[in-house]
Amino acid sequence: MRHQIERTLFILLGIGVTVIPIYSQTKPKKPSFEVVSVKPTTVVGFNIAIPQGDRLTMSGQTLRMLMALAYRDSATGYEFEVFGAPDWMDSARFDVQAKADCSGGAISRDQQSLMMQSLLEERFQLKAYVETRDMPVYNLVVGKDGHKIKVSSDQTPPAPVVAFAPLCGSNPEGFKPPSMPPLPAPGADPSRFLSQLPRGGLYLMPQDGGVRLQGASVPISRLLDILKRLTARQVIDKTGLTDLFDITLKFSREGIAFLGQPGPTAAGPSVDGALVTPDPAPTLFTAIQDLGLKLEQARGPVQVVVIDSVRKPSEN
C-alpha cells in the first residue's frame, strides 16, 4: 500500500500537479486572563484600571470603558470609536477582577489589550471587528500668523509620565503614581498647583465653571492626545512643530466629549425657571486659536470597532 501511494504521488508530481498541504485556517488564540470575575454594580463612579502584580481590579466600568482598554491604537494609545453599540453601552456598570499568569514575565500594554478582548468575548459574548472607514477628522494646523505657544526654556526630554503600572511587572510594593502636589482648596487659584505638576504632561482641571488645560515641556503629540479625547475625533498633526512647549488654555465645557461620549450642550437645564447660560469662557475651538493653532474639519481614514453582537454578562 505504501509503495502504491508513493508511486501515485510521483506520477502526480511528474505531470505537473502540485500537492499543497492543508493547514488549519483558525486564528492564533488570543492571550487571556487565568481567572475573571464580572459582576453588575449600581455603585456610582468608577476607578481607573491600575494593575497590581498579577491582578487587575476595576469598579464601576461601562462597556465603553472596557472596550477602550481592549481596542486602541498601539502607537498612540488612543481608543477606537465604537459602532453598533447597545443602548446600555454607557449606563450598565460592572465590577471586574482579573488574574493573569505571570510565569512569562511582564505583560505589555498591547498584550493586555488582547487579554481584555478575550475577556469581553468570553464574558460579554462580544463579536466585533476592526475596520478602517473614511470619517470626519480634524487637522491641527498653525494659523496664518504663526503659532503663539510659549517654547519651553528647558528642552530636555522629560521623563515619561507613567499612568499605569505594568501587569506582572517587577513592582512588589504596588504601583505608585508620580509625585503630585496637594490639590488646591475649592475656589483657590490653581496656578501654584499646576506649576508644580510633572513636566511632559498636560493636565485638565475644572476652573471657574470652565476647564483649564496646562502643562510644561509638552510635545505637540501630547496636545493631540488631549484634543482627540475632548473632540471625540481623530486629530492629525499638520503643524510641523517639534519643540517642547508650555501650554495654558482655558475653555468652556460646551461641546467637549470624553471617551466618545457627547459633551454638554450650549445651554443647561433651568434653575428656578431661569435658563443656565453657557460657561463664559470661549469654546475649545475658539480658545485654541489663542495658541496660534486651528482645528480644521477634514476627512481621513480612521480605524473603528464595529460590534456585531454583545450581551450583558450574568453574575458569577
TORPA-9007 format. One record per atom (N, C-alpha, C): x, y, z. Coordinates in steps of 0.1 Angstrom, whole numbers, padded with zeros to 4 digits, always signed. Each point is the difference from the previous one (the first is absolute). Example, Ala and Ser with C-alpha at 12.3 -4.5 7.8 and 13.67 -1.06 7.14 Angstrom:
+0132-0057+0078 -0009+0012+0000 +0009+0012+0000 -0004+0011-0007 +0009+0011+0000 -0008+0011+0008 
END
This chain:
+0008-0012+0000 -0008+0012+0000 +0009+0013+0000 +0010-0001+0008 +0009+0012+0001 +0007+0003-0013 +0004-0011-0007 +0007+0002-0013 -0010+0005-0010 -0013-0004+0001 -0010+0005-0009 -0002+0015+0001 -0001+0005+0013 -0002+0014+0003 +0012+0008-0005 +0012-0005+0002 +0012+0007-0004 +0001+0001-0015 -0004-0011-0007 +0000+0000-0015 -0010+0010-0005 -0012+0000+0006 -0011+0010-0004 +0005+0014+0001 +0006+0003+0012 +0005+0014+0002 +0011+0003-0010 +0009-0009-0003 +0010+0002-0010 -0006+0003-0014 -0010-0007-0004 -0007+0002-0012 -0006+0014-0001 -0007+0004+0011 -0006+0013+0001 +0010+0012-0002 +0011-0002+0007 +0011+0010-0001 +0006+0000-0013 +0001-0012-0006 +0006-0001-0014 -0008+0007-0010 -0013+0001+0001 -0008+0006-0010 -0004+0015+0003 +0007+0005+0010 -0001+0014+0003 -0011+0004+0010 -0006-0010+0007 -0010+0003+0010 +0007+0003+0013 -0002+0011+0006 +0006+0004+0013 -0009-0004+0012 +0006-0008+0009 -0007-0004+0012 +0002+0010+0011 -0011+0007+0004 +0002+0011+0010 -0006-0005+0013 +0008+0001+0011 -0005-0005+0013 -0011+0010+0005 -0009-0006+0007 -0012+0008+0005 +0003+0004+0015 +0001+0013+0003 +0003+0004+0013 -0013+0005+0007 +0000+0000+0013 -0012+0005+0007 -0002+0015-0003 -0012+0004-0002 -0003+0014-0003 -0004+0007+0013 +0000-0006+0011 -0004+0006+0012 +0011+0011+0004 -0004+0011+0006 +0009+0010+0004 +0006-0004+0013 +0013+0005+0002 +0006-0003+0013 -0008+0005+0012 +0000-0008+0010 -0009+0004+0012 +0006+0012+0007 -0009+0009+0003 +0004+0012+0007 +0005-0003+0015 +0009+0007+0005 +0003-0002+0014 -0012+0004+0009 -0001-0006+0011 -0012+0003+0009 +0004-0001+0015 -0008+0005+0008 +0002+0000+0014 -0003-0015+0005 +0007-0003+0011 -0002-0014+0006 -0014+0000+0007 -0003+0010+0007 -0013+0000+0008 -0006+0014-0002 -0013+0000-0003 -0008+0012-0002 -0013+0000+0008 -0003+0011+0007 -0012+0002+0007 -0007+0013-0005 -0012-0001-0005 -0007+0012-0005 -0014+0000+0007 -0003+0011+0007 -0012+0001+0008 -0007+0014-0003 -0013+0000-0003 -0007+0013-0001 +0001+0008+0013 +0000+0013-0002 +0001+0008+0012 -0009+0013-0002 -0005+0005+0011 -0008+0012-0001 +0007+0012+0007 +0013-0003+0003 +0008+0011+0007 +0003+0011-0010 -0002+0012+0004 +0003+0012-0009 +0015+0003+0001 +0005+0003-0012 +0015+0002+0000 +0008-0012-0005 +0012+0002-0003 +0009-0011-0005 +0014+0003+0004 +0008-0011+0000 +0014+0002+0002 +0008-0003-0012 +0012+0006-0002 +0009-0003-0011 +0006-0013+0002 +0001-0008-0011 +0006-0013+0000 +0015+0001+0002 +0004-0003+0013 +0015+0000+0003 +0004-0014+0004 +0009-0006-0008 +0004-0014+0004 +0008+0000+0013 -0002-0010+0008 +0008-0002+0012 +0005-0015-0001 +0013-0001-0004 +0005-0013-0002 -0007-0008-0011 -0006-0011+0004 -0007-0008-0010 -0015+0003+0000 -0004+0010+0007 -0015+0003+0001 -0003+0013-0007 -0012+0000-0006 -0006+0012-0006 -0014+0002+0006 -0002+0010+0008 -0012+0002+0007 -0007+0013-0005 -0012-0001-0005 -0007+0012-0005 -0014+0000+0006 -0005+0012+0004 -0014+0001+0005 -0007+0011-0008 -0013-0002-0001 -0009+0010-0007 +0003+0001-0015 +0005-0010-0007 +0003+0001-0014 -0012-0002-0009 -0001+0009-0010 -0010-0002-0010 +0007-0008-0012 -0009-0005-0008 +0005-0008-0012 +0010+0009-0008 -0004+0013-0002 +0009+0009-0007 +0014+0001+0006 +0000+0001+0013 +0013+0001+0007 +0009-0013-0002 -0007-0011+0001 +0007-0013-0002 +0005-0001-0014 -0008+0004-0010 +0004-0001-0014 +0011+0010-0003 +0001+0011+0008 +0011+0010-0002 +0013-0007+0004 +0000-0009+0010 +0012-0007+0004 +0004-0011-0010 -0010-0005-0007 +0002-0012-0009 +0003+0004-0014 -0005+0011-0005 +0002+0004-0014 +0006+0014+0000 +0012+0001-0003 +0007+0013+0000 +0012-0001-0010 +0004+0012-0005 +0011+0001-0009 +0013-0003+0008 +0008-0010-0004 +0011-0004+0008 +0011+0011-0001 +0000+0009-0010 +0010+0010-0001 -0003+0012+0009 -0013+0004+0000 -0004+0012+0008 -0007-0003+0013 -0006-0012+0001 -0007-0004+0012 -0014+0006+0000 -0004+0006-0012 -0014+0006-0001 -0010-0011-0003 -0011+0000+0007 -0010-0010-0001 -0008+0002-0013 -0004-0011-0006 -0008+0001-0013 -0014+0004+0003 -0006+0007-0010 -0015+0003+0001 -0007-0013-0002 -0012-0001+0007 -0008-0013-0001 -0013+0003-0008 -0003-0009-0009 -0013+0000-0007 -0008-0013+0004 -0013+0001-0001 -0009-0011+0003 -0001-0003+0015 +0002+0011+0008 -0001-0002+0014 -0014-0002+0005 -0002-0008+0011 -0013-0002+0005 -0005+0012+0008 -0013+0001+0004 -0005+0012+0007 +0006+0000+0014 +0005-0010+0005 +0006+0000+0014 +0015+0002+0000 +0005+0004-0011 +0015+0002-0001 +0006+0009+0011 -0007+0011+0003 +0005+0009+0010 -0008+0001+0013 -0010-0009+0001 -0008+0001+0013 +0003-0012+0009 +0000-0012-0005 +0003-0012+0008 +0015+0000+0005 +0002-0003+0013 +0013+0001+0005 +0003-0014+0006 +0014-0003+0000 +0004-0013+0005 +0013+0001+0008 +0001-0009+0010 +0013-0001+0007 +0007-0012-0006 +0013+0002-0003 +0007-0010-0007 +0013-0003+0008 +0003-0013+0002 +0012-0004+0006 +0006-0011-0009 +0013+0002-0003 +0007-0010-0009 +0014-0003+0005 +0003-0013-0001 +0014-0004+0004 +0007-0006-0012 +0013+0004-0001 +0008-0004-0012 +0010-0010+0004 +0005-0007-0009 +0011-0010+0002 +0013+0008-0003 +0008+0001+0011 +0012+0008-0001 +0013-0008-0002 -0002-0013-0004 +0012-0008-0002 +0009+0004-0011 -0006+0008-0010 +0008+0005-0011 +0005+0014+0002 -0001+0005+0012 +0005+0014+0003 -0010+0010-0003 +0005+0013-0001 -0009+0011-0001 -0008-0001-0013 -0012+0005+0000 -0009-0001-0011 -0002+0014-0006 +0003+0001-0013 +0000+0013-0007 -0014+0006+0000 -0001+0013-0003 -0013+0006-0002 -0008-0006-0011 +0007-0003-0011 -0007-0006-0012 -0006-0014+0004 +0008-0007+0008 -0005-0013+0004 -0012+0001+0010 +0001+0010+0008 -0011+0003+0009 -0013+0003-0008 +0002+0007-0011 -0012+0004-0008 -0006-0013-0005 +0008-0009-0005 -0005-0013-0006 -0007-0008+0011 +0006+0000+0013 -0006-0007+0011 -0014+0006+0003 -0001+0013-0001 -0013+0007+0002 -0010-0004-0011 +0005-0002-0012 -0009-0004-0011 -0005-0014+0003 +0009-0009+0005 -0005-0014+0004 -0010+0001+0011 +0002+0009+0010 -0009+0001+0011 -0014+0004-0005 -0001+0010-0009 -0012+0004-0006 -0007-0011-0008 +0008-0007-0008 -0005-0011-0008 -0006-0011+0008 +0007-0003+0011 -0005-0012+0008 -0011+0004+0010 +0000+0012+0006 -0010+0003+0010 -0011+0008-0005 +0002+0009-0011 -0010+0008-0006 -0005-0006-0013 +0006-0011-0004 -0004-0006-0013 +0002+0010-0011 +0010+0008+0001 +0002+0011-0010 +0006-0006-0013 -0007+0004-0011 +0005-0003-0013 +0002+0013-0007 +0012+0004-0003 +0004+0013-0005 +0012-0001-0009 +0002+0010-0009 +0011+0000-0008 +0005+0014-0003 +0012+0002-0003 +0006+0013-0003 +0001+0002-0015 -0005+0012-0004 +0002+0003-0015 +0003+0015-0001 +0004+0003-0012 +0004+0014-0003 -0011+0007-0008 -0005+0011+0005 -0011+0008-0007 +0005+0014-0003 -0005+0005-0011 +0002+0014-0003 -0010+0008+0008 +0006+0009+0009 -0009+0006+0010 +0005+0015+0002 -0009+0008+0006 +0005+0014+0003 +0011-0001+0011 +0010+0009-0003 +0012+0001+0009 +0002+0015+0002 +0010+0003+0009 +0005+0014+0001 +0014+0000-0004 +0004+0010-0007 +0014+0003-0003 +0005+0011+0010 +0010-0002+0008 +0005+0010+0008 +0011+0008-0008 -0003+0013-0003 +0009+0007-0008 +0005+0013+0007 +0010+0006-0005 +0005+0013+0005 -0007+0011-0007 -0005+0010+0007 -0007+0011-0005 +0009+0009-0010 -0006+0008-0007 +0007+0008-0010 +0011+0009+0006 -0002+0004+0012 +0010+0009+0007 +0010-0008+0008 +0000-0013-0001 +0010-0008+0007 -0005-0004+0014 +0006-0010+0006 -0004-0004+0013 +0004+0009+0011 -0008+0000+0010 +0002+0009+0012 +0003-0007+0013 +0003-0013-0001 +0003-0008+0011 +0014+0003+0006 +0001+0001+0013 +0013+0003+0006 +0009-0012-0001 +0011+0002-0006 +0010-0011-0001 +0007-0001+0013 +0001-0012+0006 +0005-0003+0013 +0015+0004+0000 +0004+0006+0011 +0015+0004+0001 +0008-0013+0002 -0006-0010+0006 +0007-0013+0002 -0005-0010-0011 +0008-0003-0010 -0003-0009-0011 +0005-0014+0003 +0004-0003+0012 +0005-0013+0003 -0013-0009+0000 +0001-0012-0007 -0011-0009+0000 -0005-0003+0014 -0012+0002+0004 -0005-0004+0013 -0001-0015+0002 +0000-0004+0013 -0002-0014+0003 -0014-0004-0004 -0002-0012-0005 -0014-0004-0003 -0009+0002+0011 -0012+0005-0003 -0011+0001+0010 -0007-0013+0001 +0003-0008+0010 -0005-0014+0001 -0014+0001+0005 -0010-0006-0007 -0014+0000+0004 -0004-0013+0006 +0007-0011-0004 -0004-0013+0005 +0013-0008+0003 -0001-0009+0010 +0010-0009+0002 -0001-0012-0009 +0011-0007-0003 -0001-0012-0009 -0007-0011+0007 -0007-0008-0007 -0006-0012+0005 +0011-0011+0001 +0001-0006+0012 +0011-0010+0002 +0013+0007+0000 +0001+0013+0002 +0013+0007+0001 +0007-0002+0013 +0012+0004+0000 +0008-0001+0012 -0002+0012+0009 -0011+0000+0007 -0004+0011+0009 -0007-0006+0012 +0008-0007+0009 -0006-0007+0011 -0008+0008+0010 +0003+0013+0001 -0006+0009+0009 -0013+0006-0006 -0003-0004-0012 -0012+0006-0006 +0003+0013-0008 -0009+0004-0008 +0003+0012-0008 -0001+0012+0008 +0009+0009-0003 +0000+0014+0007 +0000+0010-0011 -0010+0008-0001 -0001+0010-0011 +0011+0011+0002 +0003+0008-0010 +0010+0010+0001 -0004+0010+0012 +0010+0005+0006 -0002+0009+0012 -0008+0012-0005 -0011+0003+0007 -0009+0010-0004 -0001+0010+0012 -0001+0013-0003 -0002+0010+0011 -0014-0001+0006 -0002+0005+0012 -0013+0000+0006 -0010+0007-0009 -0012-0005+0000 -0011+0007-0008 -0003+0013+0006 -0003+0010-0008 -0004+0013+0006 -0014-0001+0006 -0002+0009+0010 -0013+0000+0006 -0011+0005-0009 -0013-0004+0002 -0010+0005-0009 -0001+0015-0001 +0000+0005-0013 -0001+0014-0002 +0014+0007+0000 +0011-0007+0004 +0013+0006+0000 +0006+0001-0014 +0010+0009-0002 +0006+0001-0013 +0009-0013-0002 -0002-0007-0011 +0007-0012-0002 +0014+0002-0006 +0004+0012-0002 +0013+0003-0008 +0012-0007+0007 +0001+0001+0013 +0011-0006+0008 +0000-0015-0002 -0012-0006+0002 -0001-0014-0002 +0004-0005-0014 -0005+0007-0010 +0004-0004-0014 +0014+0002-0003 +0007+0010+0006 +0014+0003-0003 +0009-0011+0006 -0005-0007+0010 +0008-0011+0007 -0003-0014-0006 -0008-0001-0010 -0002-0013-0006 +0012-0005-0008 +0001-0013-0002 +0012-0005-0007 +0001+0005-0014 +0012+0002-0005 +0002+0005-0014 -0005-0011-0010 -0004+0004-0012 -0003-0009-0010 -0015-0004-0001 -0007+0003+0010 -0015-0004+0000 -0009+0012-0002 -0012-0002-0005 -0010+0010-0001 -0011-0004+0010 -0004+0010+0008 -0009-0003+0010 -0013+0008-0001 -0011-0006+0002 -0013+0006-0001 -0006+0002+0014 -0006+0011+0003 -0007+0002+0012 -0011+0010-0001 -0011-0001+0008 -0010+0010-0001 +0005+0013+0006 -0005+0011-0006 +0003+0013+0006 -0010+0010-0005 -0006+0007+0010 -0010+0011-0002 -0011-0005-0010 -0005-0012+0002 -0011-0004-0009 +0005-0006-0013 +0013+0002-0004 +0005-0005-0012 +0011-0011+0002 +0009-0001-0009 +0010-0010+0001 +0014+0007-0003 +0010-0004+0008 +0013+0006-0002 +0009-0012-0004 +0008+0003-0010 +0010-0010-0006 +0014+0006+0002 +0009-0007+0007 +0013+0006+0002 +0010-0011+0000 +0012+0003-0005 +0011-0009+0001 +0013+0007-0004 +0011-0005+0005 +0014+0005-0003 +0008-0010-0007 +0008+0005-0010 +0009-0009-0008 -0008-0011-0007 -0011+0004-0007 -0009-0009-0006 +0002-0001-0015 +0002-0012-0005 +0001-0002-0015 -0014+0002-0006 +0000+0004-0012 -0013+0002-0007 -0008-0012-0001 +0006-0012+0000 -0007-0013+0000 -0009-0001+0012 +0005+0005+0011 -0008-0001+0012 -0013+0008-0001 +0001+0012-0006 -0011+0009-0002 -0010-0007-0009 +0005-0007-0010 -0009-0008-0009 -0008-0010+0007 +0007-0007+0009 -0007-0011+0008 -0012+0006+0008 +0002+0012+0006 -0010+0006+0008 -0012+0005-0010 +0004+0006-0011 -0010+0004-0009 -0009-0011-0006 +0006-0011-0002 -0007-0012-0005 -0011-0004+0010 +0003+0000+0013 -0009-0004+0010 -0011+0011+0002 +0004+0013-0001 -0010+0010+0002 -0009+0002-0012 +0004-0003-0012 -0008+0002-0011 -0007-0013-0005 +0005-0012+0006 -0005-0013-0005 +0002-0002-0015 +0011+0005-0005 +0003-0002-0014 +0015-0002-0001 +0004-0006-0011 +0015-0001-0003 +0005+0014-0003 +0012+0003+0005 +0006+0013-0002 +0014-0003-0006 +0002+0006-0012 +0012-0002-0007 +0009+0012+0001 +0013-0003+0003 +0010+0011+0002 +0004+0005-0014 -0003+0013-0003 +0005+0006-0012 +0008+0013+0004 +0004+0000+0012 +0008+0013+0005 +0014-0001-0004 +0007-0011+0000 +0014-0001-0002 +0008+0005+0011 -0006+0002+0012 +0007+0005+0012 +0007-0012+0007 +0013+0003+0004 +0007-0011+0006 +0006+0004+0014 -0002+0013+0004 +0005+0004+0013 -0009-0005+0011 +0005+0002+0013 -0008-0002+0012 -0006+0013+0004 -0013+0000+0004 -0007+0013+0002 -0006+0000+0015 -0001+0013+0005 -0008+0002+0012 -0014+0005-0005 -0010-0008+0004 -0013+0002-0005 -0010+0004+0011 -0007+0010-0002 -0011+0004+0009 -0012+0004-0008 -0011-0006+0003 -0012+0002-0008 -0013-0001+0009 -0009+0010-0002 -0012+0000+0008 -0012+0000-0010 -0009-0009+0002 -0012-0001-0009 -0012-0005+0007 -0011+0001-0006 -0013-0004+0006 -0002-0015-0002 -0010-0006+0007 -0003-0014-0002 -0009-0002-0011 -0004+0010-0007 -0010-0001-0011 +0006-0009-0012 -0008-0010-0003 +0004-0008-0011 +0011-0010+0001 +0007+0000+0012 +0011-0009+0001 -0005-0014+0004 +0008-0010-0004 -0003-0014+0003 +0011-0007+0006 -0003-0013+0005 +0011-0008+0006 -0004-0015-0003 +0010-0007-0005 -0003-0014-0003 -0011-0002-0010 -0001+0009-0009 -0010-0001-0010 -0014+0004+0004 -0002+0005+0012 -0014+0004+0004 -0002+0014-0003 -0012+0004-0004 -0003+0014-0003 +0003+0009+0011 +0004+0012-0002 +0002+0010+0010 -0012+0007+0004 +0000+0009+0010 -0011+0008+0004 -0005+0009-0011 -0013+0003+0000 -0005+0009-0010 +0002+0015+0004 -0003+0009-0009 +0003+0014+0002 -0007+0005+0012 -0013-0004+0002 -0007+0005+0011 -0005-0011+0009 +0002+0002+0013 -0003-0011+0010 -0015+0001+0004 -0003-0008+0010 -0014-0001+0005 -0004+0013+0007 -0013+0002+0002 -0004+0012+0006 +0001-0001+0015 +0003+0011+0007 +0000+0000+0015 -0010+0011+0004 -0010-0004+0007 -0011+0010+0005 -0005+0007-0012 -0002-0007-0012 -0006+0006-0011 +0010+0008-0009 +0012+0002+0004 +0010+0008-0008 +0009-0010-0007 +0003+0002-0013 +0008-0008-0007 +0015+0002+0003 +0007-0011+0003 +0014+0001+0003 +0008+0003-0013 +0007+0011+0000 +0008+0004-0012 +0013-0008-0001 +0005+0000-0012 +0013-0007-0002 +0011+0006+0009 +0011-0008+0002 +0011+0006+0007 +0005+0012-0007 +0005+0010+0008 +0005+0013-0006 +0012-0002-0008 +0008-0010+0002 +0013-0002-0007 -0003-0004-0015 +0009+0002-0009 -0002-0004-0014 -0001-0015-0001 -0005-0004-0012 +0000-0015-0002 +0014-0004-0003 +0002-0013+0000 +0013-0006-0003 +0005+0005-0013 -0009+0000-0010 +0004+0003-0014 +0005+0015-0001 -0007+0008+0008 +0004+0014+0000 +0013+0003+0008 +0001-0007+0012 +0011+0002+0009 +0013-0004-0006 +0000-0011-0008 +0012-0005-0005 +0007+0009-0010 -0008+0010-0005 +0005+0010-0009 +0009+0009+0007 -0002+0001+0014 +0009+0008+0008 +0015-0005-0001 +0001-0013-0003 +0013-0006-0001 +0006+0001-0014 -0008+0007-0009 +0004+0001-0014 -0002-0012-0008 -0009-0009+0006 -0003-0013-0007 -0015+0000-0004 -0003-0009-0008 -0014-0001-0005 -0004-0015-0003 -0012-0003+0003 -0005-0014-0003 -0009+0002-0012 +0005-0006-0011 -0007+0001-0013 -0007-0014-0003 -0013+0001-0004 -0007-0012-0003 +0005-0006-0013 +0001-0013+0000 +0005-0008-0012 -0006-0014+0000 +0004-0008-0009 -0003-0014+0000 +0012-0008-0002 +0000-0012+0006 +0012-0008-0001 -0003-0014+0005 +0010-0010-0002 -0002-0014+0004 +0001-0001+0015 -0010-0006+0007 +0000-0002+0014 -0004-0014+0003 +0008-0006+0009 -0003-0014+0005 -0011+0001+0010 -0010-0009-0001 -0012+0000+0009 -0003-0015+0003 -0007-0001+0011 -0005-0013+0004 -0015-0002-0003 -0004-0010-0007 -0014-0003-0003 -0005-0012+0008 -0010+0002+0008 -0006-0011+0008 -0010-0007-0008 +0001-0013-0002 -0010-0008-0006 -0010-0004+0010 +0004-0004+0012 -0009-0004+0011 +0007+0000+0013 -0007+0003+0011 +0005+0000+0013 -0011-0001+0010 +0002-0006+0011 -0011-0001+0010 +0006+0002+0014 -0009+0004+0009 +0005+0002+0014 +0004-0014+0006 +0011+0000+0008 +0004-0013+0006 -0009-0003+0012 -0001-0013+0002 -0007-0004+0012 +0010+0001+0012 -0006+0002+0012 +0009+0001+0012 +0006-0013+0002 +0013+0000+0005 +0008-0012+0003 -0008-0008+0011 
END
